[in-house]
Amino acid sequence: MLDDKNPKRTSLEQLGEFGLINHLTKDFTLQHKSSIKGIGDDAAVIDFKDKKTVISTDLLIEGVHFDLSYVPLKHLGYKAVMVNLSDIYAMNATATQITVSIAVSNRFPLEALEELYSGIALAAKTYNVDLVGGDTTSSTKGMLISITAIGQANEEDLVYRNGAKPNDLLVVTGDLGAAYMGLQVLEREKEVFKVNPNNNPDLSMYTYIVERQLKPEARKDIVPLLNALEVKPTSMIDVSDGLSSEILHLCEQSNVGCNLYEDKIPLDPTVISSCEEFKVNSTTVALGGGEDYELLFTIDQKEFPKIKGNPNLTVVGHMTDKNEGVHLISRNNTKIPITAQGWNSLSEEQ
Amino acid sequence: MLDDKNPKRTSLEQLGEFGLINHLTKDFTLQHKSSIKGIGDDAAVIDFKDKKTVISTDLLIEGVHFDLSYVPLKHLGYKAVMVNLSDIYAMNATATQITVSIAVSNRFPLEALEELYSGIALAAKTYNVDLVGGDTTSSTKGMLISITAIGQANEEDLVYRNGAKPNDLLVVTGDLGAAYMGLQVLEREKEVFKVNPNNNPDLSMYTYIVERQLKPEARKDIVPLLNALEVKPTSMIDVSDGLSSEILHLCEQSNVGCNLYEDKIPLDPTVISSCEEFKVNSTTVALGGGEDYELLFTIDQKEFPKIKGNPNLTVVGHMTDKNEGVHLISRNNTKIPITAQGWNSLSEEQ
């Protein structure tokens, strides 16, 4: 339903591999002084002087991570960058460069890749990162995107997953579950579309959750916010697989337990109403949904006054001794063990 | 014919995504002081102090870049690392870290990925690079490998593609065309195998060229060699797509022309004999074959005495003014324009 109706199709073979890279990247300019050499040599060169280099990489595969029947290519390009930048911000670092590799089958014309790159360009501009390298090749089936994000930080600012202590507060940015509910809406519309291709769905009431799915924003703002508040988290992770999975990562690596309070989990009203409509439990969605790209972190209790009342930050629980385990404290005050309900890419496979 | 006969098959679903990463990477230890944080957080952290960071990335896709019917998985893992390290050495830099992302369909059991990672581990150990990150996910079809290599260099040591000057000598390491001829042998044996699966081929006379195809070695030795000889190339590139394609890159980016002498192109005797057997022109193979992973560079003429007689280095031509064009000077002294006959991944597509 969101397909590109543009009839222009330029075959990739006409351009060749190097022609294609040059064509797709010709409007990307280097903004960072640290980007010494970008695309066009054997490797990119980056100069971080006395700062640390932070590197993260992700693969996105058609049919596994995205469905082009409802994801516009421009949004896909944007989201692919977000997924990676989110990891850099979760280190309390600044993202500065990306490399983008794509493989496509010959069912994609040049115009499709231009759409994809327009989304990558928008993300790069909005988030102030330079495209400095990549690879473009053919695939035997479908599209895949591999992005490596590079960032920098002072050593003393870096935040790992392993620094949480018992009694630390557990804090999450923004709200949770919206991307998952947006996906439910899109998948439902796809089924309707299969039956009646002329159906023109009104998705306006779902704008927030559909946008959270199609065009998520990484929390670039949180690193400077915490810096301004003079709060350094003791541990941090981004919420890509669902809150429960991320809490378990922090607990395992920090060797602590956790109590998460169900009534504290931040949910947008659209998430609550769509959960009612789809007859799913909103807590289950927040815990297992994934793709929120919010940041989850722990802070010492004495830092609480600094973050109290900030609309971006919600305290959702506290860390405990490891032997107390990892639990959800439900609204009716029962303790439910948290297990990884995060999206597991390998078991999702058909 | 080179299939793994091991009947043990552990389904990837049993492990899950994080279990799989942990399992495959548990024996990788960090060797470099610069590798501050490896696998297990949102991103890796690297400390290059006052050196420059060098980054390169490549995608390898089953059915496009490799054929598992004759490439053992261990060799594939090794080669995937080589392809990337070669790019770092082509910057006259030292490779220090890699990230490895893989996507596999559920036809691959855990044991297959262990084989792949044993090759990656061997390459990492032999070339002294740390595995510091990656991503593991499912694909809808086949296997793909995305590797990012990270290296370091002093700013004054970096060599780009754009520094060649007219009259500079064009130098290549090792010999050319062997990987391509090895592929011809393997593809012929695959066809024989289809007809008679019990045929046990004797490939001993092709050992060198088959090894060059299946288990290439990146020229890690050349960077310290040039340093010891006190030669800094004016431009450099690695030979991944074939000599002609690489010469054209150097000429285009350096704004020069080139005369390449056919009788100087270094060829192993096995390449010459297999070219006769397969009735192909050995110069065509060297120019267009690709996957040699040798280094091609230019030096000022006054440096010639320093490299003269070195068995690793062959002067194959010299650069000219741009308006003289890019030519092969054939054995019978005719000038033949060089065009990109390098393997073009997009037009190769079926």
Boltz contact constraints between the chains, C-beta under 6 A:
constraints:
  - contact:
      token1: [A, 12]
      token2: [B, 346]
      max_distance: 6.0
  - contact:
      token1: [A, 13]
      token2: [B, 346]
      max_distance: 6.0
  - contact:
      token1: [A, 13]
      token2: [B, 347]
      max_distance: 6.0
  - contact:
      token1: [A, 16]
      token2: [B, 344]
      max_distance: 6.0
  - contact:
      token1: [A, 17]
      token2: [B, 344]
      max_distance: 6.0
  - contact:
      token1: [A, 17]
      token2: [B, 345]
      max_distance: 6.0
  - contact:
      token1: [A, 17]
      token2: [B, 346]
      max_distance: 6.0
  - contact:
      token1: [A, 41]
      token2: [B, 160]
      max_distance: 6.0
  - contact:
      token1: [A, 41]
      token2: [B, 161]
      max_distance: 6.0
  - contact:
      token1: [A, 42]
      token2: [B, 87]
      max_distance: 6.0
  - contact:
      token1: [A, 42]
      token2: [B, 90]
      max_distance: 6.0
  - contact:
      token1: [A, 42]
      token2: [B, 91]
      max_distance: 6.0
  - contact:
      token1: [A, 42]
      token2: [B, 238]
      max_distance: 6.0
  - contact:
      token1: [A, 43]
      token2: [B, 54]
      max_distance: 6.0
  - contact:
      token1: [A, 43]
      token2: [B, 55]
      max_distance: 6.0
  - contact:
      token1: [A, 43]
      token2: [B, 56]
      max_distance: 6.0
  - contact:
      token1: [A, 43]
      token2: [B, 87]
      max_distance: 6.0
  - contact:
      token1: [A, 43]
      token2: [B, 88]
      max_distance: 6.0
  - contact:
      token1: [A, 43]
      token2: [B, 91]
      max_distance: 6.0
  - contact:
      token1: [A, 44]
      token2: [B, 55]
      max_distance: 6.0
  - contact:
      token1: [A, 45]
      token2: [B, 52]
      max_distance: 6.0
  - contact:
      token1: [A, 45]
      token2: [B, 54]
      max_distance: 6.0
  - contact:
      token1: [A, 46]
      token2: [B, 53]
      max_distance: 6.0
  - contact:
      token1: [A, 47]
      token2: [B, 52]
      max_distance: 6.0
  - contact:
      token1: [A, 52]
      token2: [B, 45]
      max_distance: 6.0
  - contact:
      token1: [A, 52]
      token2: [B, 47]
      max_distance: 6.0
  - contact:
      token1: [A, 53]
      token2: [B, 46]
      max_distance: 6.0
  - contact:
      token1: [A, 53]
      token2: [B, 53]
      max_distance: 6.0
  - contact:
      token1: [A, 54]
      token2: [B, 43]
      max_distance: 6.0
  - contact:
      token1: [A, 54]
      token2: [B, 45]
      max_distance: 6.0
  - contact:
      token1: [A, 55]
      token2: [B, 43]
      max_distance: 6.0
  - contact:
      token1: [A, 55]
      token2: [B, 44]
      max_distance: 6.0
  - contact:
      token1: [A, 56]
      token2: [B, 43]
      max_distance: 6.0
  - contact:
      token1: [A, 57]
      token2: [B, 99]
      max_distance: 6.0
  - contact:
      token1: [A, 57]
      token2: [B, 101]
      max_distance: 6.0
  - contact:
      token1: [A, 57]
      token2: [B, 133]
      max_distance: 6.0
  - contact:
      token1: [A, 57]
      token2: [B, 135]
      max_distance: 6.0
  - contact:
      token1: [A, 57]
      token2: [B, 148]
      max_distance: 6.0
  - contact:
      token1: [A, 58]
      token2: [B, 135]
      max_distance: 6.0
  - contact:
      token1: [A, 59]
      token2: [B, 101]
      max_distance: 6.0
  - contact:
      token1: [A, 59]
      token2: [B, 103]
      max_distance: 6.0
  - contact:
      token1: [A, 59]
      token2: [B, 135]
      max_distance: 6.0
  - contact:
      token1: [A, 59]
      token2: [B, 137]
      max_distance: 6.0
  - contact:
      token1: [A, 59]
      token2: [B, 146]
      max_distance: 6.0
  - contact:
      token1: [A, 61]
      token2: [B, 103]
      max_distance: 6.0
  - contact:
      token1: [A, 61]
      token2: [B, 139]
      max_distance: 6.0
  - contact:
      token1: [A, 63]
      token2: [B, 140]
      max_distance: 6.0
  - contact:
      token1: [A, 64]
      token2: [B, 138]
      max_distance: 6.0
  - contact:
      token1: [A, 87]
      token2: [B, 42]
      max_distance: 6.0
  - contact:
      token1: [A, 87]
      token2: [B, 43]
      max_distance: 6.0
  - contact:
      token1: [A, 88]
      token2: [B, 43]
      max_distance: 6.0
  - contact:
      token1: [A, 90]
      token2: [B, 42]
      max_distance: 6.0
  - contact:
      token1: [A, 91]
      token2: [B, 42]
      max_distance: 6.0
  - contact:
      token1: [A, 91]
      token2: [B, 43]
      max_distance: 6.0
  - contact:
      token1: [A, 99]
      token2: [B, 57]
      max_distance: 6.0
  - contact:
      token1: [A, 101]
      token2: [B, 57]
      max_distance: 6.0
  - contact:
      token1: [A, 101]
      token2: [B, 59]
      max_distance: 6.0
  - contact:
      token1: [A, 103]
      token2: [B, 59]
      max_distance: 6.0
  - contact:
      token1: [A, 103]
      token2: [B, 61]
      max_distance: 6.0
  - contact:
      token1: [A, 106]
      token2: [B, 349]
      max_distance: 6.0
  - contact:
      token1: [A, 133]
      token2: [B, 57]
      max_distance: 6.0
  - contact:
      token1: [A, 135]
      token2: [B, 57]
      max_distance: 6.0
  - contact:
      token1: [A, 135]
      token2: [B, 58]
      max_distance: 6.0
  - contact:
      token1: [A, 135]
      token2: [B, 59]
      max_distance: 6.0
  - contact:
      token1: [A, 137]
      token2: [B, 59]
      max_distance: 6.0
  - contact:
      token1: [A, 137]
      token2: [B, 345]
      max_distance: 6.0
  - contact:
      token1: [A, 138]
      token2: [B, 64]
      max_distance: 6.0
  - contact:
      token1: [A, 138]
      token2: [B, 345]
      max_distance: 6.0
  - contact:
      token1: [A, 138]
      token2: [B, 346]
      max_distance: 6.0
  - contact:
      token1: [A, 138]
      token2: [B, 349]
      max_distance: 6.0
  - contact:
      token1: [A, 139]
      token2: [B, 61]
      max_distance: 6.0
  - contact:
      token1: [A, 140]
      token2: [B, 63]
      max_distance: 6.0
  - contact:
      token1: [A, 141]
      token2: [B, 141]
      max_distance: 6.0
  - contact:
      token1: [A, 146]
      token2: [B, 59]
      max_distance: 6.0
  - contact:
      token1: [A, 146]
      token2: [B, 146]
      max_distance: 6.0
  - contact:
      token1: [A, 148]
      token2: [B, 57]
      max_distance: 6.0
  - contact:
      token1: [A, 148]
      token2: [B, 148]
      max_distance: 6.0
  - contact:
      token1: [A, 160]
      token2: [B, 41]
      max_distance: 6.0
  - contact:
      token1: [A, 161]
      token2: [B, 41]
      max_distance: 6.0
  - contact:
      token1: [A, 238]
      token2: [B, 42]
      max_distance: 6.0
  - contact:
      token1: [A, 344]
      token2: [B, 16]
      max_distance: 6.0
  - contact:
      token1: [A, 344]
      token2: [B, 17]
      max_distance: 6.0
  - contact:
      token1: [A, 345]
      token2: [B, 17]
      max_distance: 6.0
  - contact:
      token1: [A, 345]
      token2: [B, 137]
      max_distance: 6.0
  - contact:
      token1: [A, 345]
      token2: [B, 138]
      max_distance: 6.0
  - contact:
      token1: [A, 346]
      token2: [B, 12]
      max_distance: 6.0
  - contact:
      token1: [A, 346]
      token2: [B, 13]
      max_distance: 6.0
  - contact:
      token1: [A, 346]
      token2: [B, 17]
      max_distance: 6.0
  - contact:
      token1: [A, 346]
      token2: [B, 138]
      max_distance: 6.0
  - contact:
      token1: [A, 347]
      token2: [B, 13]
      max_distance: 6.0
  - contact:
      token1: [A, 349]
      token2: [B, 106]
      max_distance: 6.0
  - contact:
      token1: [A, 349]
      token2: [B, 138]
      max_distance: 6.0
